[in-house]
């Protein structure tokens, strides 16, 4: 096949992949809404809809993971960005992609045996569950090939990505043998499989160290987790095809269906002119007060972040317009405006339907209703603290106030009413039990689609698929890690490592308050190095048993976790929001750090309040 034909063939395959991904997301949004309508108005549900939904989630997870690989947007630590030499960056890129191709190939080969032995062939709607599950080996196979192509090697060096996939296939012999012979392997196959298990025992320690170093080089975190669980399981003599079992289990969990749905809502908001309307509304409502524009800015950013779950999206989506108003029109000092906008990007993470709150609830096996309640008071305190500081700064620099114009306020409020109503409707629907969290997610997608596409017409119908596809990298990045974090968590629990760590901590650190201080410091470092989704999925399962050992309420621990990660985004030298602000506002990184410092101190004070006053997180949960 020549170049143009190959390009056309690749484009067709990508188009098919995108169509399936968008259709899966559309169905995932429509099914819970249809279920809710049938239940409320006809006192019945849709037979088997829950099973169809969770298997659609499996397809969404795998297809979005494939897209995230294609766009090089998987979540990673990537300290390689701090290297100055292009040569070392290139070599690390090749290394990362070769390693990823090898590990993902092994993960893909764990699935056939699981599909043949672990699934019964029961019908999901009218489709056998085995047919749904075929997306696992297919998806990981495509991901492995894409990592291989990402090496960019040419000429004779092209043999290396091919060897990575071939080597991954050879290492997968125990899984392939189980698929072929099930549990009745020939003697020679048993003996060969035992050699692989024995080799894993000797390679376990160096392989774990190697993978941890590879994480620092920028290897996607889901690859690192997959590599760790594969080598650890094989060294323990366990069947590695259980990895596919855990992937299937994690991505057919109805507790996490809300994650892609609320991510979609956030992207419809960020891609529309909702931000401009909200800015105008809150400016007209509060600009007559000292610091009124600060109040508007904080509320708008909290609103956006509560839906996107990603503070960086808020900075990139709203940073420009808010900076223009604060600095150029209202005449706040430039450094104050940039510091404020950089810091308030994360204040909405404690308000429902924040994706981090949902993830914490799922990972810690908490009632999501309780974790939503737990975040309300700390979230309000954080918002109020930033607003008070802004008002004091406004008075100090003598920012003029604008006279209140009722007509302007009413006109702008009318323009943004549909967006403002949304969070109140969602909170009331969930807290009253009128709708489940998944149904709320589906309703929110339909509502925001109607609002931004049909009513305001900010997004044309032809642009809707692109909005869906823009949300895919976050969905794929989170679900890719979630799929393998469950397998790694199960292994860690089976080894009793969390309880051993808890016992050691109790012997070493007897004071609960000292433990909380150490926890704060550790989570600040984690918040610097990882995005919030990766941190929750990887670190929270290790922290939860420690919290139980010290008698810390699980909801309180979850809120401590999120507030610390919020501050970690602003902590030099590697806080993520600092880099995003440097990019957005075209300012040197060091200057951004200086501008953010006062706001960082405010958030640190709030972290200490949340940490050492448990009632802030647990008070509301006592009434429900």
Residue, then its C-alpha position, 0 to 999 in steps of 0.5 A: x500500500x502506497x503513502x496516499x492509500x495508507x493515509x486514506x485507509x488510516x483516516x477511514x479507520x479513525x473516522x469509524x473509531x470516532x463514530x463509534x466513540x460518539x455514538x457510545x457516548x450519545x447512547x450512554x447519555x440517552x439511556x438513563x434519561x429514557x430509564x428515568x422518564x419510564x420510571x417517573x411517568x409510567x411506573x416502569x423501567x426499561x428491561x436490561x437497561x442497566x446492563x446495556x449502560x455499563x457495557x456501553x461504558x466499557x466501550x466508551x472506556x476503551x474507545x476513548x483510551x484508543x483516542x487518547x493514545x492517538x492524540x498523545x494525551x494519556x495522563x503522565x508525570x512527564x518530568x522530561x519536560x524539564x530537560x533542556x536537551x532535545x536529544x535526550x527528550x527524543x530518546x526518552x520519547x522512543x523509550x517510553x513508546x517502546x515500553x508502552x507498546x510492550x506492556x500494552x501488548x501483554x495486557x491485550x493478550x490477557x483478555x482472550x482467555x478471560x472472554x473464553x472462560x470467564x464470560x458465559x455468553x449471556x445476552x446484554x440486550x440482544x448482544x452476547x457479553x463476549x461480543x461486548x468484551x471483544x473491545x478489550x483485546x481489540x482496544x489494547x491491541x490498537x493502543x499497543x500498535x499506536x505506541x509502536x508507531x509513536x516511536x517515529x523510528x525509520x529505516x532499519x530502526x523500525x524493527x524495534x517497535x515490531x520487536x516490542x510487540x513480538x516480545x510482548x506476545x512471547x511474554x504472554x505465553x501463559x495467557x495464550x496457552x490458557x486461551x488455547x487449552x483452558x485448564x488442560x495444558x499439555x505438559x510442555x506448556x505447563x513447564x514453559x509457563x512455570x519458567x515464565x513464573x520463575x523468571x518473574x520472581x527473579x525480575x520482580x524487584x528490578x522490574x518494579x524499580x525500572x517501571x517507577x523510573x519509567x514513570x518519571x520519564x513520562x510513561x503513561x500512568x496506566x502503562x506503569x500500573x499495568x506493568x506493575x500488576x503484571x510482574x507482581x501477579x506473575x511473580x506471585x504465581x497468579x494467573x495474569x488473565x485476572x488483569x482482564x477480569x479486573x478491567x472488565x469489572x472496573x469498566x462495567x461499574x455503574x458507579x462511574x458512568x457519571x464520569x464521562x457524562x459530567x465531563x461532556x457537560x463541562x466541555x459543552x459549557x467550555x466550548x460555548x459562550x456560556x462563560x461570557x454570559x455568566x461573566x456579564x451576569x455576575x459582573x452586573x450583579x456584583x460590580x457595585x460592591x467593593x470587590x464585586x468583580x472578585x466575587x463574580x470571578x470566584x463564583x464563575x470559576x467554581x461553577x465551571x470547575x465543578x462540572x469539568x473536574x479539571x481546573x486547567x480547563x477553567x483557566x484555559x477557557x475563562x482566563x482570557x476574558x476574565x483577565x481582560x475584565x479584571x486588568x484592563x476594564x476594572x484596572x486591577x494590577x496585572x499580577x493580582x489578576x493573574x494570581x487570582x485566576x490561576x488560584x481560583x481555577x480549582x475552587x470548584x472541585x469541592x462542589x457537586x457534581x465534581x468528578x473528583x468527588x465522585x471518584x473519591x466516593x467510588x474508590x473509597x466505597x463511600x456514599x457519593x451523597x455523603x461525599x457531596x455533602x462533605x465538600x460543601x462547607x469546606x468549599x464555601x469556606x475556600x470561596x469566601x476566604x478568596x473573596x474576602x482577600x479580594x475585597x480587601x485588595x480592592x479597597x486597598x488599591x481603591x478599585x472603583x465600583x460601578x453603579x447598579x443597573x437593574x435593567x442591565x442585570x435583568x437582561x444579563x440574568x435572562x441571558x444566562x438563566x439556563x446555565x445558572x439553573x443547571x447546578x441547582x436543578x442537579x443538586x436538588x434532584x440528587x439530594x431529594x432522591x428524585x434522580x440517581x446520579x447516573x440519571x442526573x448525568x444523562x439529564x445534564x447532557x441533554x439539558x446542556x445540549x438543548x441550551x447551547x445548541x438549540x437555544x443559544x446556538x453557540x455550537x452548531x449541530x455540525x460542531x457537536x461531534x467535535x465537542x464530544x471528541x474534545x472530551x474524550x482525552x480526559x475520559x480516556x485518561x481517567x478510565x484507562x487508569x481506573x481500569x488497571x488501578x482496580x487490578x493493582x488495588x486488589x493485588x495490594x489488598x491481597x498482600x495485606x500491604x495497607x494493613x502492614x503500612x498502617x501498623x507500622x505508621x501506628x508504631x512510628x507515629x502515635x499522634x493522630x495530629x502528626x499523622x495528619x500533618x505528614x499526610x498534608x505534606x505528602x499530598x502536596x507533593x502528590x498534587x505537584x506531580x500528578x493530576x487529580x484523577x491519577x492521584x485519586x486512583x493511585x494514592x487514595x487506596x493506600x491512604x484509606x487504610x491509614x485513615x481508618x487506623x487513626x480513626x479518621x472519618x472516611x468522608x473527612x479523609x476524602x475531603x482532606x485528600x481533595x483540598x490538599x491536591x487543590x493546593x498542590x496544583x499551585x505549589x512550586x516548582x511543578x504545580x500544574x496550574x502554574x504551567x497552564x497559567x504561564x502558557x495562558x497569560x504569556x508570563x514567565x513561570x517564576x513570575x506566575x509563582x510570585x503572583x500566586x503566592x498570597x492565594x497559595x497561603x490562603x488555600x494552605x490555611x483552609x487546608x489546615x482548617x479542613x484537616x484539623x476540624x473534622x466537623x467541617x466535612x462531617x457535620x452535614x452528613x449527620x443529617x442524612 
